[in-house]
């Protein structure tokens, strides 16, 4: 992966991570178009570049994350992330197999688009407007919804926001809680990919993620990519909250449908294999 390719993938990650349009799906499309999707470092990078995006959440909401007087906030995030940790550990290989399939991304983009067009009408009477009123049980259920995002193209943001709205959160609070929940979820995924997971090596063997990362060109791409992802994600979060207040989810639904159709056409034309 060149620095230019890292910047392209990082921009895609930063733009899409917190929007309900699937960052993983878009990174798969971007890396496929760049011709680097099947490289081991690309797959690691698509996970590790999330560090820049979650750093943007921590910085934007730093008062929330450093308010150690309210331990319940951290407990809710811990409870909410448990389902993803368990399923991610148990079904890691099957999840990796799904990540190889742009067709899966195309189908889930389409289906998710129709759901987002409908979602604003489905949950019109929210009763929870502040994070302190989210119970531990509701946090756990939102975390279960988030697990749908293990299917590439579903969108972690979309699934956890829909889960929040199903639990009577306002759409703005559901979006913010989705941002908060991204921090432990993505930090765990990145830590596993770097420290525990084994990746194919050039010599035919395997190596840990950090060994793959510490190769000179890879390390530069990783650092540059995370800086870019941080800046772009910062801007995307600010845009998303304002857009959501005015327009809801329907335009994201229209976008997903268009993106899914375009991807199907690219697959049919064999532009993407």
C-alpha positions as CSV (number, residue, x, y, z in Angstrom):
1,X,0.0,0.0,0.0
2,X,1.4,3.4,-1.0
3,X,0.9,6.5,1.0
4,X,-1.5,7.8,-1.7
5,X,-3.6,4.6,-1.4
6,X,-3.6,4.9,2.4
7,X,-4.9,8.5,2.2
8,X,-7.7,7.5,-0.2
9,X,-8.8,4.6,2.1
10,X,-8.5,6.8,5.2
11,X,-10.6,9.6,3.6
12,X,-13.3,6.9,2.9
13,X,-13.1,5.6,6.5
14,X,-13.3,9.1,8.0
15,X,-16.2,10.1,5.8
16,X,-18.2,6.9,6.3
17,X,-17.4,5.5,9.8
18,X,-20.1,7.6,11.6
19,X,-22.6,7.9,8.8
20,X,-25.1,5.1,8.4
21,X,-23.7,4.0,5.1
22,X,-21.1,1.4,6.1
23,X,-17.4,2.3,6.3
24,X,-16.3,-1.3,5.9
25,X,-18.3,-1.7,2.7
26,X,-16.9,1.6,1.3
27,X,-13.4,0.7,2.1
28,X,-13.8,-2.7,0.5
29,X,-15.1,-0.9,-2.7
30,X,-12.2,1.6,-2.6
31,X,-9.5,-0.9,-2.0
32,X,-10.9,-3.2,-4.7
33,X,-10.9,-0.3,-7.2
34,X,-7.3,0.5,-6.2
35,X,-6.4,-3.2,-6.8
36,X,-5.1,-3.7,-3.3
37,X,-8.0,-5.4,-1.5
38,X,-6.4,-8.9,-1.2
39,X,-3.2,-7.6,0.3
40,X,-2.7,-8.6,4.0
41,X,-1.7,-5.1,5.0
42,X,-4.7,-3.6,3.3
43,X,-7.0,-5.8,5.4
44,X,-5.1,-4.8,8.5
45,X,-5.1,-1.2,7.6
46,X,-8.9,-1.1,7.0
47,X,-9.3,-2.1,10.7
48,X,-6.4,-0.1,12.2
49,X,-7.2,3.2,10.5
50,X,-10.3,3.3,12.7
51,X,-8.0,4.5,15.5
52,X,-8.0,7.9,13.9
53,X,-11.8,8.0,13.6
54,X,-12.4,7.0,17.3
55,X,-9.8,9.6,18.4
56,X,-12.0,12.2,16.7
57,X,-15.0,11.0,18.9
58,X,-12.9,11.2,22.1
59,X,-11.6,14.7,21.3
60,X,-15.1,16.0,20.2
61,X,-16.8,14.6,23.3
62,X,-13.8,14.8,25.6
63,X,-15.9,16.2,28.5
64,X,-18.0,13.1,28.4
65,X,-15.0,10.7,28.3
66,X,-13.0,12.4,31.1
67,X,-16.0,12.8,33.5
68,X,-14.9,10.1,35.9
69,X,-17.6,11.1,38.4
70,X,-20.3,9.4,36.3
71,X,-19.1,5.8,36.3
72,X,-22.4,4.6,34.9
73,X,-21.4,6.1,31.5
74,X,-18.4,3.7,31.3
75,X,-20.4,0.8,32.6
76,X,-23.0,1.3,29.9
77,X,-20.4,1.2,27.2
78,X,-18.8,-1.9,28.7
79,X,-22.1,-3.7,28.8
80,X,-23.0,-2.5,25.3
81,X,-19.8,-3.8,23.8
82,X,-20.0,-7.3,25.3
83,X,-22.2,-8.8,22.5
84,X,-19.8,-7.6,19.7
85,X,-16.7,-8.9,21.6
86,X,-18.2,-12.3,22.1
87,X,-19.5,-12.8,18.6
88,X,-16.4,-11.3,17.1
89,X,-14.2,-13.8,19.0
90,X,-16.5,-16.8,18.2
91,X,-17.1,-16.1,14.5
92,X,-13.9,-14.3,13.5
93,X,-13.2,-16.6,10.5
94,X,-16.7,-16.4,9.1
95,X,-16.6,-12.6,9.4
96,X,-13.3,-12.5,7.5
97,X,-14.9,-14.6,4.8
98,X,-17.8,-12.2,4.4
99,X,-15.3,-9.3,4.2
100,X,-14.0,-10.9,1.0
101,X,-17.3,-10.4,-0.8
102,X,-18.2,-7.1,-2.6
103,X,-21.5,-8.8,-3.6
104,X,-22.5,-9.1,0.1
105,X,-21.7,-5.4,0.5
106,X,-23.9,-4.5,-2.6
107,X,-26.9,-6.5,-1.2
108,X,-26.7,-5.1,2.3
109,X,-26.3,-1.6,1.0
110,X,-29.5,-1.9,-0.9
111,X,-31.5,-3.5,1.9
112,X,-30.2,-1.1,4.4
113,X,-31.1,1.8,2.2
114,X,-34.8,0.8,2.1
115,X,-34.7,0.4,5.9
116,X,-33.3,3.9,6.4
117,X,-36.0,5.5,4.2
118,X,-38.6,3.8,6.4
119,X,-36.9,4.3,9.8
120,X,-37.9,7.9,10.6
121,X,-41.6,6.9,10.3
122,X,-41.1,3.8,12.4
123,X,-39.9,5.4,15.6
124,X,-41.7,8.7,16.0
125,X,-42.3,8.9,19.7
126,X,-39.0,8.8,21.5
127,X,-39.0,9.2,25.3
128,X,-35.3,9.3,26.1
129,X,-33.4,12.5,25.4
130,X,-30.3,12.3,27.6
131,X,-27.6,9.6,28.0
132,X,-28.1,9.4,31.8
133,X,-31.6,8.0,31.2
134,X,-30.3,5.1,29.1
135,X,-30.6,2.0,31.3
136,X,-28.0,-0.8,31.4
137,X,-30.6,-3.1,29.8
138,X,-31.2,-0.7,26.9
139,X,-27.4,-0.3,26.5
140,X,-27.1,-4.1,26.2
141,X,-29.8,-4.3,23.6
142,X,-28.3,-1.5,21.5
143,X,-25.0,-3.5,21.7
144,X,-26.9,-6.5,20.3
145,X,-28.2,-4.4,17.4
146,X,-24.6,-3.3,16.7
147,X,-23.6,-6.9,16.0
148,X,-25.5,-6.8,12.7
149,X,-22.7,-4.7,11.4
150,X,-20.4,-7.7,11.4
151,X,-22.0,-8.3,8.0
152,X,-20.1,-5.9,5.7
153,X,-22.3,-3.2,4.2
154,X,-24.8,-3.2,7.1
155,X,-23.0,-0.3,8.9
156,X,-22.1,-0.2,12.6
157,X,-23.5,3.3,12.9
158,X,-26.8,2.4,11.2
159,X,-27.4,-0.7,13.2
160,X,-26.6,0.8,16.6
161,X,-28.6,4.0,15.8
162,X,-31.6,1.9,14.8
163,X,-31.2,-0.1,18.0
164,X,-31.1,3.1,20.0
165,X,-34.3,4.5,18.3
166,X,-36.0,1.1,18.9
167,X,-35.2,1.6,22.6
168,X,-37.0,5.0,22.5
169,X,-33.9,7.2,22.2
170,X,-34.3,10.4,20.1
171,X,-32.4,10.0,16.8
172,X,-29.8,12.6,17.9
173,X,-29.1,10.8,21.2
174,X,-29.1,7.4,19.4
175,X,-26.5,8.9,17.0
176,X,-24.4,10.2,19.9
177,X,-24.5,6.9,21.8
178,X,-23.5,5.2,18.6
179,X,-20.4,7.4,18.5
180,X,-19.6,6.6,22.1
181,X,-20.1,2.9,21.6
182,X,-17.7,3.1,18.6
183,X,-14.8,3.8,20.9
184,X,-14.6,0.5,22.8
185,X,-15.9,-1.5,19.9
186,X,-13.3,-0.2,17.4
187,X,-10.5,-0.1,19.9
188,X,-11.1,-3.8,20.7
189,X,-11.2,-4.7,17.0
190,X,-8.0,-2.8,16.3
191,X,-6.2,-4.3,19.3
192,X,-7.2,-7.8,18.3
193,X,-6.0,-7.2,14.7
194,X,-2.7,-5.8,15.8
195,X,-1.8,-7.9,18.8
196,X,-3.5,-11.3,18.4
197,X,-4.6,-12.0,14.9
198,X,-2.3,-13.8,12.5
199,X,-2.0,-12.5,8.9
200,X,-0.4,-14.2,5.8
201,X,3.2,-13.2,5.3
202,X,5.0,-12.7,2.0
203,X,7.2,-15.7,2.7
204,X,4.2,-18.0,2.9
205,X,4.1,-18.1,6.7
206,X,2.1,-15.9,9.1
207,X,2.8,-12.9,11.3
208,X,1.1,-10.9,14.0
209,X,-0.5,-7.6,13.0
210,X,2.1,-5.4,14.7
211,X,4.9,-7.3,12.9
212,X,3.2,-6.5,9.6
213,X,2.6,-2.9,10.7
214,X,6.2,-2.3,11.7
215,X,7.6,-2.8,8.2
216,X,8.8,0.7,7.2
217,X,6.4,1.6,4.3
218,X,3.4,0.1,6.2
219,X,4.2,2.1,9.3
220,X,4.3,5.4,7.3
221,X,1.0,4.5,5.6
222,X,-0.6,3.7,9.0
223,X,0.5,7.0,10.6
224,X,-0.6,9.2,7.6
225,X,-3.8,7.3,7.3
226,X,-4.8,7.7,10.9
227,X,-4.1,11.4,10.8
228,X,-6.2,11.8,7.7
229,X,-9.0,9.7,9.2
230,X,-9.0,11.8,12.4
231,X,-9.5,15.1,10.5
232,X,-12.1,13.7,8.1
233,X,-14.1,11.9,10.8
234,X,-14.1,15.1,12.9
235,X,-15.8,17.0,10.1
236,X,-18.1,14.1,9.2
237,X,-19.4,13.9,12.8
238,X,-20.2,17.6,12.9
239,X,-21.9,17.4,9.6
240,X,-23.9,14.3,10.5
241,X,-25.5,15.7,13.7
242,X,-26.6,18.9,11.9
243,X,-27.9,17.0,8.9
244,X,-29.8,14.5,11.0
245,X,-31.6,17.2,12.9
246,X,-32.9,18.8,9.7
247,X,-33.4,15.8,7.3
248,X,-33.4,12.5,9.2
249,X,-32.2,9.3,7.6
250,X,-34.0,9.2,4.2
251,X,-31.2,10.8,2.2
252,X,-28.7,8.3,3.5
253,X,-31.2,5.6,2.5
254,X,-31.3,7.0,-1.1
255,X,-27.5,7.1,-1.2
256,X,-27.2,3.5,0.0
257,X,-29.6,2.3,-2.7
258,X,-27.7,4.2,-5.4
259,X,-24.3,2.9,-4.1
260,X,-25.6,-0.7,-4.0
261,X,-26.9,-0.5,-7.6
262,X,-23.6,1.0,-8.8
263,X,-21.6,-1.7,-7.1
264,X,-23.8,-4.4,-8.6
265,X,-23.2,-2.9,-12.0
266,X,-19.4,-2.7,-11.4
267,X,-19.5,-6.4,-10.4
268,X,-21.5,-7.3,-13.5
269,X,-19.1,-5.5,-15.7
270,X,-16.2,-7.2,-13.8
271,X,-14.6,-3.8,-12.9
272,X,-14.6,-5.2,-9.4
273,X,-14.0,-9.0,-9.0
